[in-house]
């Protein structure tokens, strides 16, 4: 694989930065992830960090050097991250749980697969045009959910009906497989970016400059547009099969990576977050939940 990548996160006008992002890769697969800790609940930054640490740890375990089933892997990783956050809150005796969004993209075999929960987005830009983007789990983008889930009478994009870490099972959506073409660009970002810049500006920014220039420029523009009370602004983007990526300061080529080698920009979590060791029981519970859902679905089809 060969790609160019750039990531940046800024605090904006908030007291702390509760966003987290990063990527990791083996010889034949790469995982990009971004989480936005939710305000109004305690320790959003811990929830975001736990989410990234969990999906990264699972990727390191299962990418040998690719994962067997991309959609199943992403589902297991998201559910395991959810369980880790709930477990963390339970271990600390917290009355309210930390919560976070999550969007993650997996690349392997020349295809992209993704999953998201909440309103952190993924954009796919091809030949200067928006090919697709994720649909937020908000009452604004899912108006029908307002009545069924007890949402507000008037849709508000800032109100989510699902996230990781809540007492109920998270709702999530998959995307892909999408066959990647040379020059395709994928952007993962928090709502601090897309909430302050028009979609047309985001797509144009990603399309018209190398990601190492486009990402910091978009983030700076979002900070200016957001003003003194701007939310955290975080983005990570990559360009697939960039010519000369290996020679670029922001290029990654995995051609020379040996089997069993794993690289990551995702940092270890806080010392008290219990993120260094993945909770095997939580992973097994999430896998059992997914297998049971598959069994019920197969029974209905039968």
C-alpha positions as CSV (number, residue, x, y, z in Angstrom):
1,X,0.0,0.0,0.0
2,X,1.0,3.6,-0.6
3,X,-0.8,6.7,0.7
4,X,-0.2,10.2,1.9
5,X,-1.7,11.1,5.3
6,X,-2.0,14.1,7.6
7,X,-3.8,14.6,10.9
8,X,-4.3,17.6,13.3
9,X,-6.4,18.4,16.3
10,X,-7.0,21.9,17.8
11,X,-8.7,22.8,21.1
12,X,-10.5,25.8,19.7
13,X,-12.3,27.9,22.4
14,X,-13.0,25.0,24.7
15,X,-11.4,24.3,28.1
16,X,-10.0,21.0,26.9
17,X,-9.6,19.0,23.7
18,X,-11.8,15.9,23.9
19,X,-11.2,14.8,20.4
20,X,-8.8,12.0,19.5
21,X,-7.6,10.6,16.2
22,X,-4.9,8.4,14.7
23,X,-4.0,5.6,12.3
24,X,-2.2,2.3,12.4
25,X,-1.1,-0.1,9.7
26,X,0.4,-3.5,8.8
27,X,2.0,-4.4,5.5
28,X,-1.4,-5.0,3.8
29,X,-4.0,-3.1,5.9
30,X,-4.5,0.3,7.5
31,X,-7.0,1.6,10.1
32,X,-7.9,5.3,10.5
33,X,-10.0,6.3,13.5
34,X,-11.4,9.5,15.0
35,X,-13.5,10.0,18.2
36,X,-15.1,13.1,19.7
37,X,-15.7,12.9,23.4
38,X,-19.2,14.3,24.2
39,X,-19.7,17.4,26.3
40,X,-22.4,17.3,29.0
41,X,-20.9,14.0,30.3
42,X,-17.8,13.4,32.4
43,X,-14.4,12.6,30.9
44,X,-15.2,12.8,27.2
45,X,-11.5,12.7,26.4
46,X,-11.1,9.4,28.3
47,X,-14.0,7.9,26.3
48,X,-12.5,9.0,23.0
49,X,-9.0,7.7,24.0
50,X,-10.4,4.4,25.2
51,X,-12.3,4.0,21.9
52,X,-9.2,4.6,19.8
53,X,-7.0,2.4,22.0
54,X,-9.5,-0.5,21.8
55,X,-9.9,-0.5,18.0
56,X,-6.2,-0.1,17.6
57,X,-5.4,-3.0,19.9
58,X,-8.0,-5.2,18.1
59,X,-6.5,-4.3,14.8
60,X,-3.0,-5.2,16.0
61,X,-4.4,-8.6,17.2
62,X,-6.4,-9.5,14.1
63,X,-4.6,-7.9,11.1
64,X,-2.2,-10.7,10.2
65,X,-1.5,-8.8,8.0
66,X,-5.2,-8.3,7.0
67,X,-8.4,-9.0,8.9
68,X,-10.6,-11.9,7.8
69,X,-13.9,-10.0,7.6
70,X,-13.6,-6.2,7.5
71,X,-17.3,-5.4,8.4
72,X,-17.3,-8.0,11.2
73,X,-14.0,-6.6,12.5
74,X,-15.3,-3.0,12.5
75,X,-18.4,-4.1,14.3
76,X,-16.5,-6.1,16.9
77,X,-14.1,-3.2,17.4
78,X,-16.9,-0.6,17.9
79,X,-18.8,-2.8,20.4
80,X,-15.6,-3.6,22.3
81,X,-14.8,0.1,22.6
82,X,-18.3,0.7,23.9
83,X,-17.9,-2.1,26.5
84,X,-14.5,-0.7,27.6
85,X,-16.0,2.7,28.3
86,X,-18.9,1.3,30.2
87,X,-16.5,-0.9,32.2
88,X,-14.3,2.1,33.0
89,X,-17.3,4.0,34.4
90,X,-18.3,1.0,36.4
91,X,-14.9,0.4,37.8
92,X,-14.8,4.1,39.0
93,X,-18.3,4.0,40.3
94,X,-19.4,6.9,38.1
95,X,-23.0,8.0,38.2
96,X,-22.8,9.0,34.5
97,X,-20.7,7.4,31.9
98,X,-18.2,9.0,29.6
99,X,-19.4,9.1,26.0
100,X,-18.0,9.5,22.5
101,X,-18.6,9.3,18.8
102,X,-16.5,7.1,16.6
103,X,-15.7,6.9,12.9
104,X,-13.2,4.4,11.6
105,X,-12.1,3.4,8.1
106,X,-10.3,0.2,7.2
107,X,-8.2,-0.2,4.0
108,X,-7.2,-3.6,2.6
109,X,-7.2,-5.4,-0.7
110,X,-7.6,-2.1,-2.5
111,X,-11.0,-1.3,-0.8
112,X,-12.2,0.9,1.9
113,X,-14.7,-0.1,4.6
114,X,-16.0,2.1,7.4
115,X,-18.2,2.3,10.4
116,X,-19.5,5.2,12.4
117,X,-21.6,6.0,15.5
118,X,-22.6,9.6,16.2
119,X,-21.8,12.7,14.2
120,X,-18.1,12.4,13.4
121,X,-18.0,12.1,9.7
122,X,-16.2,10.4,6.8
123,X,-16.1,12.0,3.4
124,X,-14.9,10.3,0.2
125,X,-13.7,12.7,-2.5
126,X,-13.0,11.5,-6.0
127,X,-12.0,13.6,-9.0
128,X,-12.9,16.8,-7.1
129,X,-16.4,15.6,-6.3
130,X,-18.0,14.3,-3.2
131,X,-18.6,10.5,-3.8
132,X,-20.2,9.8,-0.4
133,X,-20.2,10.8,3.2
134,X,-21.6,9.2,6.4
135,X,-25.0,10.2,7.7
136,X,-25.0,11.6,11.3
137,X,-26.9,9.8,14.0
138,X,-28.7,13.0,14.8
139,X,-32.4,14.0,14.8
140,X,-31.5,16.5,12.0
141,X,-30.3,13.8,9.6
142,X,-32.8,11.1,10.8
143,X,-36.0,13.1,11.2
144,X,-38.0,9.9,11.6
145,X,-36.0,9.1,14.7
146,X,-37.4,12.1,16.5
147,X,-40.7,10.6,17.1
148,X,-39.7,6.9,17.6
149,X,-36.8,7.8,19.9
150,X,-38.4,10.6,21.8
151,X,-36.4,13.4,20.2
152,X,-37.1,17.1,20.1
153,X,-40.1,18.4,18.2
154,X,-37.7,20.4,16.0
155,X,-34.6,18.6,14.7
156,X,-31.4,19.9,16.1
157,X,-28.1,18.7,14.6
158,X,-26.4,18.9,17.9
159,X,-28.6,16.3,19.5
160,X,-27.5,12.7,18.9
161,X,-29.6,9.7,19.6
162,X,-26.7,7.3,19.9
163,X,-23.0,7.2,21.0
164,X,-20.5,4.9,22.6
165,X,-20.6,4.7,26.4
166,X,-24.3,5.2,26.9
167,X,-26.4,2.8,28.9
168,X,-28.1,1.4,25.8
169,X,-26.5,-0.5,22.9
170,X,-25.1,1.9,20.3
171,X,-26.6,2.3,16.9
172,X,-24.0,2.3,14.1
173,X,-23.8,2.2,10.3
174,X,-21.4,0.5,7.9
175,X,-20.0,1.7,4.5
176,X,-18.2,0.0,1.7
177,X,-16.6,-1.9,0.3
178,X,-15.5,0.9,-2.0
179,X,-12.8,0.1,-4.5
180,X,-10.2,2.8,-4.2
181,X,-8.8,4.5,-7.3
182,X,-5.5,6.4,-7.4
183,X,-6.1,9.9,-6.1
184,X,-9.1,9.1,-4.0
185,X,-9.1,11.1,-0.7
186,X,-10.9,10.2,2.5
187,X,-11.4,12.7,5.3
188,X,-12.5,11.8,8.9
189,X,-13.4,14.8,11.0
190,X,-15.3,15.9,14.1
191,X,-18.3,18.3,14.1
192,X,-16.0,21.1,15.0
193,X,-14.9,21.1,11.3
194,X,-18.1,20.3,9.4
195,X,-20.3,22.3,11.7
196,X,-18.5,25.6,10.9
197,X,-17.6,25.1,7.2
198,X,-20.0,24.5,4.3
199,X,-19.8,21.0,2.8
200,X,-18.8,22.5,-0.6
201,X,-15.8,24.2,1.1
202,X,-14.7,21.0,2.8
203,X,-14.9,19.0,-0.4
204,X,-13.1,21.7,-2.4
205,X,-10.4,22.0,0.2
206,X,-9.8,18.3,0.3
207,X,-9.8,18.0,-3.5
208,X,-7.6,21.0,-4.5
209,X,-4.5,20.5,-2.4
210,X,-2.3,17.7,-1.0
211,X,-3.7,16.4,2.3
212,X,-0.7,17.8,4.1
213,X,-1.9,21.3,3.0
214,X,-5.6,20.7,2.9
215,X,-6.1,19.4,6.4
216,X,-4.4,22.2,8.4
217,X,-5.9,24.8,6.1
218,X,-9.4,23.5,6.7
219,X,-8.9,23.3,10.4
220,X,-7.6,26.9,10.6
221,X,-10.6,28.1,8.5
222,X,-13.0,26.2,10.9
223,X,-11.3,27.8,13.9
224,X,-11.7,31.3,12.4
225,X,-15.3,30.6,11.4
226,X,-16.1,29.2,14.9
227,X,-14.8,32.3,16.7
228,X,-14.0,32.5,20.4
229,X,-16.4,29.7,21.4
230,X,-15.3,27.3,18.6
231,X,-15.5,23.6,19.4
232,X,-12.5,21.2,19.2
233,X,-11.6,20.8,15.5
234,X,-10.0,17.5,14.5
235,X,-9.3,16.0,11.1
236,X,-7.3,13.2,9.5
237,X,-7.2,12.6,5.8
238,X,-5.3,10.4,3.4
239,X,-4.8,10.1,-0.4
240,X,-4.7,6.6,-1.8
241,X,-1.7,5.5,-3.9
242,X,-0.2,8.9,-4.0
243,X,2.7,8.9,-6.6
244,X,5.9,9.4,-4.7
245,X,4.3,9.0,-1.3
246,X,7.3,7.0,0.0
247,X,9.5,10.0,-0.7
248,X,7.0,12.5,0.9
249,X,7.4,13.6,4.5
250,X,3.7,12.7,5.0
251,X,3.8,9.5,2.8
252,X,3.5,5.9,3.9
253,X,4.6,2.9,1.9
254,X,4.2,-0.5,3.4
255,X,6.0,-2.4,0.6
256,X,9.0,-3.1,2.8
257,X,7.1,-4.0,6.0
258,X,7.6,-7.6,7.2
259,X,4.9,-9.9,8.4
260,X,3.9,-9.2,12.0
261,X,5.1,-5.5,12.0
262,X,2.5,-3.0,13.3
263,X,2.9,0.8,13.3
264,X,0.6,3.2,15.0
265,X,0.2,6.9,15.8
266,X,-2.5,6.2,18.4
267,X,-1.1,7.0,21.8
268,X,-1.5,5.1,25.0
269,X,-4.4,6.1,27.2
270,X,-4.3,7.8,30.6
271,X,-2.7,5.7,33.3
272,X,-6.0,5.4,35.2
273,X,-8.0,4.6,32.1
274,X,-7.1,0.9,32.1
275,X,-6.6,1.2,28.3
276,X,-3.3,-0.6,28.1
277,X,-4.9,-4.0,28.5
278,X,-7.9,-4.9,26.5
279,X,-10.7,-6.5,28.4
280,X,-11.1,-9.9,26.8
281,X,-14.4,-10.5,28.5
282,X,-15.8,-7.3,27.0
283,X,-14.6,-8.4,23.6
284,X,-16.1,-11.8,24.0
285,X,-19.4,-10.3,25.1
286,X,-19.5,-8.0,22.0
287,X,-18.7,-10.9,19.7
288,X,-21.4,-13.0,21.3
289,X,-23.9,-10.2,20.8
290,X,-23.0,-9.9,17.1
291,X,-23.1,-13.7,16.5
292,X,-26.5,-13.8,18.2
293,X,-27.8,-11.0,16.0
294,X,-26.5,-12.8,12.9
295,X,-28.2,-16.0,14.1
296,X,-31.5,-14.3,14.5
297,X,-31.2,-12.6,11.1
298,X,-30.5,-15.9,9.4
299,X,-33.4,-17.5,11.2
300,X,-35.8,-14.8,9.9
301,X,-34.5,-15.2,6.4
302,X,-35.0,-19.0,6.6
